[in-house]
């Protein structure tokens, strides 16, 4: 199992790096900047499947791709939902990473175990990163922007 875990981690890291290179070095920049980050993080947990999804559905959204190939293919509803799930998955993964690092660095425990501290810190980290993602992609300006981000996370990530 340990070998399988290392293989999965390696595939995820390589997949993420390949997506970042395609976006940042080769120049297939996404129109929504947050999605560049989302696809890179998605590579960490979906590995080669993330590369396939990125190349099929995200890469055609880049201006460079459209200049060479014309209008991007129309996304079916299922793909729009999948992209939303990748967005949610990305902030959950980042929240878990932050939560685990926090518990490891502080040595905090609840009821004599680090497990409950990890559960709580992972959840809080995922919500905090989710609010940040939603805030950064919010189109509104001013005082309502944070409220909109909180409401969106509440509806999309906490309730549904």
DSSP file (Angstrom, degrees, kcal/mol; ACC not computed):
  #  RESIDUE AA STRUCTURE BP1 BP2  ACC     N-H-->O    O-->H-N    N-H-->O    O-->H-N    TCO  KAPPA ALPHA  PHI   PSI    X-CA   Y-CA   Z-CA
    1    1 A X     >        0   0    0      0, 0.0     4,-2.4     0, 0.0     5,-0.2   0.000 360.0 360.0 360.0 -36.2    0.0    0.0    0.0
    2    2 A X  H  >  +     0   0    0      1,-0.2     4,-2.3     2,-0.2     5,-0.2   0.925 360.0  49.0 -63.2 -42.4    2.8    2.4    0.7
    3    3 A X  H  > S+     0   0    0      1,-0.2     4,-2.3     2,-0.2    -1,-0.2   0.922 110.6  50.7 -62.0 -43.7    4.2    1.9   -2.8
    4    4 A X  H  > S+     0   0    0      1,-0.2     4,-2.4     2,-0.2    -1,-0.2   0.884 109.1  52.3 -60.8 -39.0    0.8    2.5   -4.3
    5    5 A X  H  X S+     0   0    0     -4,-2.4     4,-2.5     2,-0.2    -1,-0.2   0.916 109.6  48.2 -63.1 -43.8    0.5    5.7   -2.2
    6    6 A X  H  X S+     0   0    0     -4,-2.3     4,-2.5     2,-0.2    -2,-0.2   0.882 111.1  51.0 -65.5 -37.6    3.8    7.0   -3.4
    7    7 A X  H  X S+     0   0    0     -4,-2.3     4,-2.8     2,-0.2    -2,-0.2   0.932 111.1  47.9 -64.0 -45.1    2.9    6.2   -7.0
    8    8 A X  H  X S+     0   0    0     -4,-2.4     4,-2.3     2,-0.2    -2,-0.2   0.909 112.7  48.7 -62.9 -42.8   -0.4    8.1   -6.6
    9    9 A X  H  X S+     0   0    0     -4,-2.5     4,-2.5     2,-0.2    -1,-0.2   0.915 112.4  48.9 -62.5 -42.5    1.4   11.1   -5.1
   10   10 A X  H  X S+     0   0    0     -4,-2.5     4,-2.7     2,-0.2     5,-0.2   0.923 111.3  48.5 -63.6 -45.5    3.9   11.1   -7.9
   11   11 A X  H  X S+     0   0    0     -4,-2.8     4,-2.5     1,-0.2    -1,-0.2   0.900 112.5  49.9 -61.4 -40.7    1.3   10.9  -10.6
   12   12 A X  H  X S+     0   0    0     -4,-2.3     4,-2.4    -5,-0.2    -2,-0.2   0.920 112.4  46.3 -64.1 -44.2   -0.7   13.7   -9.0
   13   13 A X  H  X S+     0   0    0     -4,-2.5     4,-2.4     2,-0.2    -2,-0.2   0.924 114.1  47.2 -65.5 -44.9    2.4   15.9   -8.7
   14   14 A X  H  X S+     0   0    0     -4,-2.7     4,-2.5     2,-0.2    -2,-0.2   0.913 112.5  50.5 -63.0 -42.5    3.5   15.3  -12.3
   15   15 A X  H  X S+     0   0    0     -4,-2.5     4,-2.0    28,-0.3    -2,-0.2   0.919 110.9  48.7 -61.5 -44.4    0.0   15.9  -13.5
   16   16 A X  H  X S+     0   0    0     -4,-2.4     4,-2.4    27,-0.3    -1,-0.2   0.920 111.3  49.4 -62.2 -44.6   -0.2   19.2  -11.6
   17   17 A X  H  X S+     0   0    0     -4,-2.4     4,-2.7     1,-0.2    -2,-0.2   0.909 109.3  52.3 -62.1 -42.6    3.2   20.3  -13.0
   18   18 A X  H  X S+     0   0    0     -4,-2.5     4,-2.1     1,-0.2    -1,-0.2   0.888 110.3  48.1 -62.3 -38.8    2.2   19.5  -16.5
   19   19 A X  H  X S+     0   0    0     -4,-2.0     4,-2.2     2,-0.2    -1,-0.2   0.922 111.9  49.4 -66.8 -43.8   -1.0   21.6  -16.2
   20   20 A X  H  X>S+     0   0    0     -4,-2.4     4,-3.3     1,-0.2     5,-0.6   0.911 111.0  50.0 -62.0 -42.4    0.9   24.5  -14.7
   21   21 A X  I  X>S+     0   0    0     -4,-2.7     5,-2.6     1,-0.2     4,-1.5   0.916 110.1  50.7 -62.1 -43.1    3.5   24.3  -17.6
   22   22 A X  I  <5S+     0   0    0     -4,-2.1     6,-2.1     3,-0.2     5,-0.4   0.891 119.3  37.0 -61.9 -39.6    0.7   24.3  -20.2
   23   23 A X  I  <5S+     0   0    0     -4,-2.2    -2,-0.2     4,-0.2    -3,-0.2   0.955 129.5  26.8 -78.0 -52.5   -0.9   27.3  -18.6
   24   24 A X  I  <5S+     0   0    0     -4,-3.3    -3,-0.2    -5,-0.2    -2,-0.2   0.861 131.8  28.5 -86.5 -37.4    2.0   29.4  -17.5
   25   25 A X  I  <<S+     0   0    0     -4,-1.5    -3,-0.2    -5,-0.6    -4,-0.1   0.918 126.8  38.0 -92.2 -51.1    4.9   28.4  -19.9
   26   26 A X  S   <S-     0   0    0     -5,-2.6    -3,-0.2     2,-0.1    -4,-0.2   0.796 109.6-121.7 -74.7 -27.7    3.1   27.4  -23.1
   27   27 A X        +     0   0    0     -6,-0.4     2,-1.5    -5,-0.4    37,-0.4   0.706  61.9 143.2 102.2  22.1    0.6   30.1  -22.6
   28   28 A X        -     0   0    0     -6,-2.1    -1,-0.1    36,-0.1    -4,-0.1  -0.481  33.7-178.7 -89.8  65.7   -2.9   28.6  -22.5
   29   29 A X        -     0   0    0     -2,-1.5    34,-0.6    -6,-0.1     2,-0.2  -0.378  23.7-122.9 -69.2 140.7   -4.0   31.1  -19.9
   30   30 A X        -     0   0    0     32,-0.2     6,-0.1     1,-0.1    32,-0.1  -0.589   8.8-130.7 -85.7 144.9   -7.6   30.8  -18.6
   31   31 A X  S    S+     0   0    0     -2,-0.2     2,-0.7     1,-0.2    -1,-0.1   0.841 104.8  53.5 -64.5 -31.6  -10.1   33.7  -18.8
   32   32 A X  S >> S-     0   0    0      1,-0.1     3,-1.6     2,-0.0     4,-0.6  -0.913  81.3-155.2-103.4 109.7  -10.9   33.2  -15.2
   33   33 A X  H >> S+     0   0    0     -2,-0.7     3,-1.1     1,-0.3     4,-1.0   0.802  88.9  62.8 -59.5 -33.2   -7.6   33.3  -13.4
   34   34 A X  H 3> S+     0   0    0      1,-0.3     4,-2.3     2,-0.2     3,-0.3   0.845  94.7  62.9 -60.5 -32.1   -8.8   31.3  -10.4
   35   35 A X  H <> S+     0   0    0     -3,-1.6     4,-2.6     1,-0.2    -1,-0.3   0.768  93.0  62.4 -68.1 -23.9   -9.4   28.3  -12.7
   36   36 A X  H <X S+     0   0    0     -3,-1.1     4,-1.5    -4,-0.6    -1,-0.2   0.931 109.8  41.0 -61.4 -43.9   -5.7   28.2  -13.5
   37   37 A X  H  X S+     0   0    0     -4,-1.0     4,-2.4    -3,-0.3    -2,-0.2   0.895 112.6  55.1 -69.0 -41.8   -5.1   27.4   -9.9
   38   38 A X  H  X S+     0   0    0     -4,-2.3     4,-2.6     1,-0.2    -2,-0.2   0.923 108.6  47.3 -59.4 -46.5   -8.1   25.1   -9.7
   39   39 A X  H  X S+     0   0    0     -4,-2.6     4,-1.6     2,-0.2    -1,-0.2   0.877 110.8  52.2 -66.3 -36.4   -6.9   22.9  -12.6
   40   40 A X  H  X S+     0   0    0     -4,-1.5     4,-0.7    -5,-0.2    -1,-0.2   0.924 113.3  43.6 -64.3 -43.4   -3.4   22.7  -11.1
   41   41 A X  H >X S+     0   0    0     -4,-2.4     4,-1.0     1,-0.2     3,-1.0   0.877 108.4  58.6 -69.2 -37.2   -4.8   21.6   -7.7
   42   42 A X  H 3X S+     0   0    0     -4,-2.6     4,-2.6     1,-0.3     5,-0.4   0.863  98.5  60.9 -59.7 -35.2   -7.1   19.2   -9.5
   43   43 A X  H 3X S+     0   0    0     -4,-1.6     4,-1.3     1,-0.2   -27,-0.3   0.824  96.6  61.5 -59.2 -31.3   -4.1   17.6  -11.0
   44   44 A X  H << S+     0   0    0     -3,-1.0    -1,-0.2    -4,-0.7    -2,-0.2   0.890 117.9  24.6 -63.9 -39.5   -2.9   16.7   -7.5
   45   45 A X  H  < S+     0   0    0     -4,-1.0    -2,-0.2    -3,-0.4    -1,-0.2   0.671 130.0  38.7-105.4 -16.8   -5.8   14.6   -6.6
   46   46 A X  H >< S-     0   0    0     -4,-2.6     3,-1.6     1,-0.2     4,-0.2   0.561  82.8-173.7-106.7 -10.8   -7.1   13.3  -10.1
   47   47 A X  T >X  +     0   0    0     -4,-1.3     3,-1.3    -5,-0.4     4,-1.2  -0.256  68.4   2.5  58.8-134.5   -3.7   12.8  -11.7
   48   48 A X  H 3> S+     0   0    0      1,-0.3     4,-2.1     2,-0.2    -1,-0.3   0.771 128.1  63.5 -59.1 -27.6   -3.9   11.9  -15.4
   49   49 A X  H <> S+     0   0    0     -3,-1.6     4,-2.3     1,-0.2    -1,-0.3   0.860 100.8  53.2 -64.7 -33.5   -7.7   12.2  -15.4
   50   50 A X  H <> S+     0   0    0     -3,-1.3     4,-2.9     2,-0.2    -1,-0.2   0.886 106.5  52.1 -67.2 -38.5   -7.2   15.9  -14.6
   51   51 A X  H  X S+     0   0    0     -4,-1.2     4,-2.8     2,-0.2     5,-0.2   0.934 110.4  48.3 -61.9 -45.1   -4.9   16.4  -17.5
   52   52 A X  H  X S+     0   0    0     -4,-2.1     4,-1.9     2,-0.2    -2,-0.2   0.925 114.5  45.3 -61.7 -45.4   -7.5   14.8  -19.8
   53   53 A X  H  X>S+     0   0    0     -4,-2.3     4,-2.7     2,-0.2     5,-0.8   0.904 113.7  49.7 -64.7 -42.3  -10.3   17.0  -18.5
   54   54 A X  I  X>S+     0   0    0     -4,-2.9     5,-3.2     1,-0.2     4,-1.3   0.944 112.7  46.2 -61.8 -48.3   -8.1   20.1  -18.6
   55   55 A X  I  <5S+     0   0    0     -4,-2.8     5,-0.2    -5,-0.2    -1,-0.2   0.853 118.7  42.1 -65.7 -34.1   -7.1   19.5  -22.2
   56   56 A X  I  <5S+     0   0    0     -4,-1.9    -2,-0.2    -5,-0.2    -1,-0.2   0.885 133.5  11.6 -79.8 -40.1  -10.6   18.7  -23.4
   57   57 A X  I  <5S+     0   0    0     -4,-2.7    -3,-0.2    -5,-0.2    -2,-0.2   0.746 129.5  37.5-116.9 -29.3  -12.6   21.4  -21.6
   58   58 A X  I ><<S+     0   0    0     -4,-1.3     3,-1.9    -5,-0.8     4,-0.4   0.881 106.8  59.1 -94.0 -43.9  -10.4   24.1  -20.0
   59   59 A X  G > <S+     0   0    0     -5,-3.2     3,-1.8     1,-0.3     6,-0.3   0.876  99.3  59.2 -56.1 -40.4   -7.6   24.5  -22.6
   60   60 A X  G 3  S+     0   0    0     -6,-0.3    -1,-0.3     1,-0.3    12,-0.1   0.668  95.3  65.8 -64.2 -13.2  -10.1   25.5  -25.4
   61   61 A X  G <  S+     0   0    0     -3,-1.9    -1,-0.3    -4,-0.1    -2,-0.2   0.659  81.3 101.4 -78.7 -15.2  -11.2   28.4  -23.2
   62   62 A X  S <> S-     0   0    0     -3,-1.8     4,-2.2    -4,-0.4     5,-0.2  -0.423  77.9-130.5 -73.0 142.9   -7.8   30.0  -23.5
   63   63 A X  H  > S+     0   0    0    -34,-0.6     4,-2.3     1,-0.2     5,-0.2   0.886 108.0  56.6 -58.8 -40.4   -7.4   32.9  -26.0
   64   64 A X  H  > S+     0   0    0    -37,-0.4     4,-1.3   -35,-0.2    -1,-0.2   0.921 107.8  47.0 -59.3 -44.7   -4.3   31.2  -27.5
   65   65 A X  H  > S+     0   0    0     -6,-0.3     4,-2.5     1,-0.2     3,-0.4   0.924 112.2  50.5 -62.2 -44.3   -6.3   28.0  -28.3
   66   66 A X  H  X S+     0   0    0     -4,-2.2     4,-2.1     1,-0.2    -1,-0.2   0.829 105.4  56.1 -66.8 -32.8   -9.2   30.1  -29.8
   67   67 A X  H  < S+     0   0    0     -4,-2.3    -1,-0.2     1,-0.2    -2,-0.2   0.843 116.7  36.8 -65.5 -32.4   -6.8   32.1  -32.0
   68   68 A X  H  < S+     0   0    0     -4,-1.3    -2,-0.2    -3,-0.4    -1,-0.2   0.807 133.7  20.9 -88.0 -32.4   -5.6   28.8  -33.5
   69   69 A X  H  < S-     0   0    0     -4,-2.5    -3,-0.2     1,-0.3     2,-0.2   0.487  98.3-124.3-120.6  -6.3   -8.7   26.7  -33.6
   70   70 A X     <  +     0   0    0     -4,-2.1    -1,-0.3    -5,-0.3    -2,-0.1  -0.556  67.1   3.0  92.4-161.8  -11.7   29.1  -33.5
   71   71 A X  S    S-     0   0    0     -2,-0.2     3,-0.1     1,-0.1   -10,-0.1  -0.272  81.5-108.6 -62.3 142.9  -14.5   29.1  -31.0
   72   72 A X        -     0   0    0    -12,-0.1    -1,-0.1     1,-0.1     3,-0.1  -0.337  41.5 -92.2 -69.3 154.9  -14.3   26.5  -28.2
   73   73 A X        -     0   0    0      1,-0.1     2,-0.2    -2,-0.0    -1,-0.1  -0.350  49.0 -97.7 -64.2 148.8  -16.7   23.6  -28.3
   74   74 A X        -     0   0    0     -3,-0.1     2,-0.5     1,-0.1    -1,-0.1  -0.491  38.3-126.6 -69.1 133.1  -20.0   24.1  -26.4
   75   75 A X        -     0   0    0     -2,-0.2    -1,-0.1    -3,-0.1   -18,-0.0  -0.679  18.3-129.4 -83.3 127.4  -19.8   22.5  -22.9
   76   76 A X    >>  -     0   0    0     -2,-0.5     4,-1.6     1,-0.1     3,-0.8  -0.332  28.9-106.1 -65.6 159.8  -22.5   20.1  -22.0
   77   77 A X  H 3> S+     0   0    0      1,-0.3     4,-2.1     2,-0.2     5,-0.2   0.861 120.1  59.2 -56.0 -38.1  -24.3   20.8  -18.7
   78   78 A X  H 3> S+     0   0    0      1,-0.2     4,-2.3     2,-0.2    -1,-0.3   0.852 104.0  50.6 -62.3 -34.0  -22.5   17.8  -17.1
   79   79 A X  H <> S+     0   0    0     -3,-0.8     4,-2.6     2,-0.2    -1,-0.2   0.872 107.1  53.2 -73.8 -36.0  -19.1   19.4  -17.9
   80   80 A X  H  X S+     0   0    0     -4,-1.6     4,-1.8     2,-0.2    -2,-0.2   0.902 111.6  46.9 -61.9 -40.2  -20.2   22.7  -16.3
   81   81 A X  H  X S+     0   0    0     -4,-2.1     4,-2.2     2,-0.2    -2,-0.2   0.916 110.9  51.5 -66.3 -43.2  -21.2   20.7  -13.2
   82   82 A X  H  X S+     0   0    0     -4,-2.3     4,-2.3     1,-0.2    -2,-0.2   0.893 108.0  52.1 -60.8 -40.8  -17.9   18.8  -13.3
   83   83 A X  H  X S+     0   0    0     -4,-2.6     4,-2.0     1,-0.2    -1,-0.2   0.901 108.9  50.5 -63.3 -40.4  -15.9   22.1  -13.5
   84   84 A X  H  X S+     0   0    0     -4,-1.8     4,-2.3     1,-0.2    -1,-0.2   0.881 108.9  51.6 -62.9 -38.3  -17.8   23.3  -10.4
   85   85 A X  H  X S+     0   0    0     -4,-2.2     4,-3.2     2,-0.2    -2,-0.2   0.879 107.5  52.2 -66.4 -37.3  -16.9   20.1   -8.6
   86   86 A X  H  X S+     0   0    0     -4,-2.3     4,-2.4     2,-0.2    -2,-0.2   0.892 108.2  52.0 -64.0 -38.4  -13.2   20.6   -9.5
   87   87 A X  H  X S+     0   0    0     -4,-2.0     4,-1.8     2,-0.2    -2,-0.2   0.940 113.9  42.7 -60.9 -48.1  -13.5   24.1   -8.1
   88   88 A X  H  X S+     0   0    0     -4,-2.3     4,-2.0     1,-0.2    -2,-0.2   0.910 113.5  52.3 -64.5 -43.8  -14.9   22.7   -4.9
   89   89 A X  H  X S+     0   0    0     -4,-3.2     4,-2.6     1,-0.2    -1,-0.2   0.865 106.0  55.3 -61.0 -37.0  -12.4   19.9   -4.8
   90   90 A X  H  X S+     0   0    0     -4,-2.4     4,-2.5     1,-0.2    -1,-0.2   0.937 110.1  43.2 -64.7 -46.6   -9.5   22.3   -5.2
   91   91 A X  H  X S+     0   0    0     -4,-1.8     4,-2.1     1,-0.2    38,-0.2   0.840 113.7  52.5 -72.6 -27.4  -10.4   24.3   -2.2
   92   92 A X  H  X S+     0   0    0     -4,-2.0     4,-2.4     2,-0.2    -2,-0.2   0.927 110.4  47.7 -67.5 -43.9  -11.2   21.2   -0.1
   93   93 A X  H  X S+     0   0    0     -4,-2.6     4,-2.5     2,-0.2    -2,-0.2   0.933 114.0  46.7 -62.0 -46.0   -7.8   19.7   -1.0
   94   94 A X  H  X S+     0   0    0     -4,-2.5     4,-2.7     1,-0.2    -1,-0.2   0.899 111.5  51.9 -63.8 -39.4   -6.0   23.0   -0.1
   95   95 A X  H  X S+     0   0    0     -4,-2.1     4,-2.8     2,-0.2    -1,-0.2   0.897 110.1  48.6 -62.7 -40.6   -8.0   23.3    3.1
   96   96 A X  H  X S+     0   0    0     -4,-2.4     4,-2.9     2,-0.2     5,-0.2   0.913 111.1  50.1 -65.9 -42.7   -7.0   19.7    4.1
   97   97 A X  H  X S+     0   0    0     -4,-2.5     4,-2.3     2,-0.2    -2,-0.2   0.948 114.1  44.6 -60.9 -47.5   -3.4   20.4    3.3
   98   98 A X  H  X S+     0   0    0     -4,-2.7     4,-2.4     1,-0.2    -2,-0.2   0.916 114.4  49.8 -62.6 -42.9   -3.4   23.6    5.4
   99   99 A X  H  X S+     0   0    0     -4,-2.8     4,-2.5     2,-0.2    -2,-0.2   0.912 111.4  47.6 -62.7 -43.6   -5.3   21.9    8.2
  100  100 A X  H  X S+     0   0    0     -4,-2.9     4,-2.5     2,-0.2    -1,-0.2   0.906 112.4  49.0 -65.7 -41.5   -2.9   18.9    8.4
  101  101 A X  H  X S+     0   0    0     -4,-2.3     4,-2.9    -5,-0.2     5,-0.2   0.912 111.0  51.6 -63.2 -41.8    0.1   21.2    8.4
  102  102 A X  H  X S+     0   0    0     -4,-2.4     4,-2.4     2,-0.2     6,-0.3   0.941 112.3  44.3 -60.2 -48.8   -1.5   23.3   11.2
  103  103 A X  H  X S+     0   0    0     -4,-2.5     4,-2.2     1,-0.2     5,-0.4   0.902 116.0  47.7 -65.1 -40.5   -2.2   20.3   13.4
  104  104 A X  H  < S+     0   0    0     -4,-2.5    -2,-0.2    -5,-0.2    -1,-0.2   0.929 114.3  46.2 -64.7 -45.0    1.3   18.8   12.7
  105  105 A X  H  < S+     0   0    0     -4,-2.9    -2,-0.2    -5,-0.2    -1,-0.2   0.860 122.2  34.9 -68.3 -36.3    3.1   22.1   13.4
  106  106 A X  H  < S-     0   0    0     -4,-2.4    -1,-0.2    -5,-0.2    -2,-0.2   0.721  92.3-139.1 -92.2 -22.0    1.2   22.9   16.6
  107  107 A X     <  +     0   0    0     -4,-2.2    -3,-0.1    -5,-0.3    -4,-0.1   0.700  41.2 169.0  70.4  18.3    0.8   19.3   17.9
  108  108 A X        -     0   0    0     -5,-0.4     2,-0.3    -6,-0.3    -1,-0.2  -0.304   9.2-179.8 -65.9 145.0   -2.8   20.2   18.9
  109  109 A X        -     0   0    0      8,-0.1     2,-0.4     7,-0.1     5,-0.2  -0.981  19.2-148.9-143.8 156.8   -5.1   17.4   20.0
  110  110 A X  B >  S-A  113   0A   0      3,-2.8     3,-1.6    -2,-0.3     6,-0.4  -0.995  83.2  -3.6-127.3 132.8   -8.7   17.0   21.2
  111  111 A X  T 3  S-     0   0    0     -2,-0.4    -1,-0.1     1,-0.3     3,-0.1   0.842 131.8 -56.5  55.2  35.7   -9.8   14.3   23.6
  112  112 A X  T 3  S+     0   0    0      1,-0.2     2,-0.4    -3,-0.1    -1,-0.3   0.558 121.6  90.5  79.1   8.4   -6.3   12.9   23.5
  113  113 A X  B <>  -A  110   0A   0     -3,-1.6    -3,-2.8     1,-0.1     4,-0.6  -0.987  65.4-146.7-137.9 145.6   -6.1   12.4   19.8
  114  114 A X  H  > S+     0   0    0     -2,-0.4     4,-2.5    -5,-0.2     5,-0.2   0.644  89.2  82.6 -80.6 -13.7   -5.0   14.5   16.8
  115  115 A X  H  > S+     0   0    0      1,-0.2     4,-2.5     2,-0.2    -1,-0.2   0.920  92.1  44.2 -58.4 -47.8   -7.7   12.9   14.7
  116  116 A X  H  > S+     0   0    0     -6,-0.4     4,-2.3     1,-0.2    -1,-0.2   0.880 113.2  51.8 -66.8 -36.5  -10.5   15.2   15.9
  117  117 A X  H  X S+     0   0    0     -4,-0.6     4,-2.7     2,-0.2    -1,-0.2   0.883 110.1  50.2 -64.6 -37.4   -8.3   18.3   15.6
  118  118 A X  H  X S+     0   0    0     -4,-2.5     4,-2.7     2,-0.2     5,-0.3   0.922 109.0  50.9 -66.9 -44.0   -7.5   17.2   12.0
  119  119 A X  H  X S+     0   0    0     -4,-2.5     4,-2.1     2,-0.2    -2,-0.2   0.949 115.4  42.1 -56.3 -50.1  -11.2   16.8   11.1
  120  120 A X  H  X S+     0   0    0     -4,-2.3     4,-2.8     1,-0.2     5,-0.2   0.930 116.4  46.5 -66.1 -46.7  -12.0   20.3   12.5
  121  121 A X  H  X S+     0   0    0     -4,-2.7     4,-2.4     1,-0.2    -1,-0.2   0.869 111.7  52.3 -67.3 -34.9   -8.9   22.0   11.0
  122  122 A X  H  X S+     0   0    0     -4,-2.7     4,-2.3    -5,-0.2    -1,-0.2   0.929 112.9  44.8 -63.3 -44.6   -9.5   20.3    7.6
  123  123 A X  H  X S+     0   0    0     -4,-2.1     4,-2.4    -5,-0.3     5,-0.2   0.940 115.0  46.4 -65.7 -48.1  -13.1   21.5    7.5
  124  124 A X  H  X S+     0   0    0     -4,-2.8     4,-2.6     1,-0.2    -1,-0.2   0.906 113.3  50.6 -62.6 -40.9  -12.3   25.0    8.6
  125  125 A X  H  X S+     0   0    0     -4,-2.4     4,-2.5    -5,-0.2     5,-0.2   0.910 109.9  49.7 -62.3 -42.6   -9.4   25.2    6.2
  126  126 A X  H  X S+     0   0    0     -4,-2.3     4,-2.2     2,-0.2    -2,-0.2   0.906 112.9  46.4 -64.5 -42.0  -11.6   24.0    3.3
  127  127 A X  H  X S+     0   0    0     -4,-2.4     4,-2.7     2,-0.2     5,-0.2   0.919 112.7  50.3 -65.9 -43.1  -14.3   26.6    4.1
  128  128 A X  H  X S+     0   0    0     -4,-2.6     4,-2.0     1,-0.2    -2,-0.2   0.919 113.6  44.3 -63.0 -43.9  -11.8   29.4    4.5
  129  129 A X  H  X S+     0   0    0     -4,-2.5     4,-2.8   -38,-0.2    -1,-0.2   0.888 112.5  53.8 -67.7 -37.5  -10.1   28.6    1.1
  130  130 A X  H  X S+     0   0    0     -4,-2.2     4,-2.6    -5,-0.2    -2,-0.2   0.913 108.8  47.7 -61.8 -44.0  -13.6   28.2   -0.4
  131  131 A X  H  X S+     0   0    0     -4,-2.7     4,-2.6     2,-0.2    -1,-0.2   0.909 112.3  50.6 -63.1 -41.2  -14.6   31.7    0.8
  132  132 A X  H  X S+     0   0    0     -4,-2.0     4,-2.5    -5,-0.2    -2,-0.2   0.935 111.1  47.9 -62.2 -46.8  -11.4   33.1   -0.6
  133  133 A X  H  X S+     0   0    0     -4,-2.8     4,-1.6     1,-0.2    -2,-0.2   0.945 114.7  45.7 -57.4 -49.5  -11.9   31.5   -4.0
  134  134 A X  H  X S+     0   0    0     -4,-2.6     4,-0.6     1,-0.2    -1,-0.2   0.873 112.1  51.9 -65.2 -36.7  -15.4   32.7   -4.2
  135  135 A X  H >< S+     0   0    0     -4,-2.6     3,-0.8     1,-0.2    -1,-0.2   0.926 109.4  49.4 -63.7 -44.7  -14.4   36.2   -3.1
  136  136 A X  H 3< S+     0   0    0     -4,-2.5    -1,-0.2     1,-0.2    -2,-0.2   0.789 115.4  43.4 -67.7 -27.6  -11.7   36.4   -5.7
  137  137 A X  H 3< S+     0   0    0     -4,-1.6    -1,-0.2    -5,-0.2    -2,-0.2   0.450  86.1 117.0 -97.1  -0.2  -14.1   35.3   -8.5
  138  138 A X    <<  -     0   0    0     -3,-0.8     7,-0.1    -4,-0.6    -3,-0.0  -0.467  53.8-154.9 -68.8 136.1  -16.9   37.5   -7.3
  139  139 A X        +     0   0    0     -2,-0.2    -1,-0.1     2,-0.1     2,-0.1   0.687  66.0  92.1 -86.0 -19.1  -17.9   40.2   -9.9
  140  140 A X        -     0   0    0      5,-0.1     2,-0.3     4,-0.1    -2,-0.0  -0.422  62.3-152.0 -76.4 151.5  -19.4   42.6   -7.4
  141  141 A X        +     0   0    0     -2,-0.1     3,-0.5     4,-0.0     2,-0.1  -0.793  51.4  29.2-115.8 162.2  -17.3   45.3   -5.9
  142  142 A X  S >  S-     0   0    0     -2,-0.3     3,-1.4     1,-0.2     4,-0.4  -0.447 112.4 -25.5  90.7-162.8  -17.7   47.0   -2.5
  143  143 A X  T 3> S+     0   0    0      1,-0.3     4,-0.8     2,-0.2     3,-0.4   0.734 128.6  60.3 -63.8 -27.2  -19.1   45.8    0.7
  144  144 A X  H 3> S+     0   0    0     -3,-0.5     4,-2.9     1,-0.2    -1,-0.3   0.642  84.0  81.1 -78.7 -12.2  -21.4   43.2   -0.8
  145  145 A X  H <> S+     0   0    0     -3,-1.4     4,-2.0     1,-0.2    -1,-0.2   0.929  94.9  43.3 -61.2 -46.7  -18.6   41.2   -2.4
  146  146 A X  H  > S+     0   0    0     -4,-0.4     4,-2.5    -3,-0.4    -1,-0.2   0.915 114.2  51.1 -65.5 -42.3  -17.7   39.4    0.9
  147  147 A X  H  X S+     0   0    0     -4,-0.8     4,-2.7     1,-0.2     5,-0.2   0.920 109.4  50.8 -60.3 -43.8  -21.3   38.7    1.6
  148  148 A X  H  X S+     0   0    0     -4,-2.9     4,-2.6     1,-0.2    -1,-0.2   0.901 109.9  50.3 -60.2 -41.3  -21.8   37.3   -1.9
  149  149 A X  H  X S+     0   0    0     -4,-2.0     4,-2.4    -5,-0.2     5,-0.2   0.922 111.7  47.3 -63.8 -43.8  -18.8   35.0   -1.4
  150  150 A X  H  X S+     0   0    0     -4,-2.5     4,-2.5     2,-0.2    -2,-0.2   0.911 113.4  47.8 -64.1 -42.5  -20.1   33.8    2.0
  151  151 A X  H  X S+     0   0    0     -4,-2.7     4,-2.7     2,-0.2     5,-0.2   0.923 111.8  50.1 -65.0 -43.5  -23.6   33.2    0.6
  152  152 A X  H  X S+     0   0    0     -4,-2.6     4,-3.1     1,-0.2     5,-0.4   0.926 112.8  45.9 -62.1 -45.0  -22.2   31.3   -2.5
  153  153 A X  H  X>S+     0   0    0     -4,-2.4     4,-2.2     1,-0.2     5,-1.9   0.910 112.2  52.8 -63.8 -41.1  -20.0   29.1   -0.3
  154  154 A X  I  <>S+     0   0    0     -4,-2.5     5,-1.6    -5,-0.2     6,-0.2   0.925 117.6  36.1 -59.7 -45.1  -23.0   28.5    2.0
  155  155 A X  I  <>S+     0   0    0     -4,-2.7     5,-0.7     3,-0.2    -2,-0.2   0.941 127.2  33.7 -73.5 -48.3  -25.3   27.4   -0.8
  156  156 A X  I  <5S+     0   0    0     -4,-3.1    -3,-0.2    -5,-0.2    -2,-0.2   0.867 131.9  20.5 -81.3 -37.6  -22.8   25.6   -3.1
  157  157 A X  I  <5S+     0   0    0     -4,-2.2    -3,-0.2    -5,-0.4    -2,-0.1   0.807 126.7  36.6-108.2 -35.2  -20.4   24.0   -0.6
  158  158 A X  I   <S+     0   0    0     -5,-1.9    -3,-0.2    -4,-0.1    -4,-0.2   0.849 128.0  26.5 -91.4 -35.1  -21.9   23.7    2.8
  159  159 A X  I   <       0   0    0     -5,-1.6    -3,-0.1    -6,-0.3    -4,-0.1   0.762 360.0 360.0 -97.5 -29.1  -25.6   22.9    2.0
  160  160 A X      <       0   0    0     -5,-0.7    -3,-0.2    -6,-0.2    -4,-0.1   0.444 360.0 360.0-122.7 360.0  -25.4   21.2   -1.4
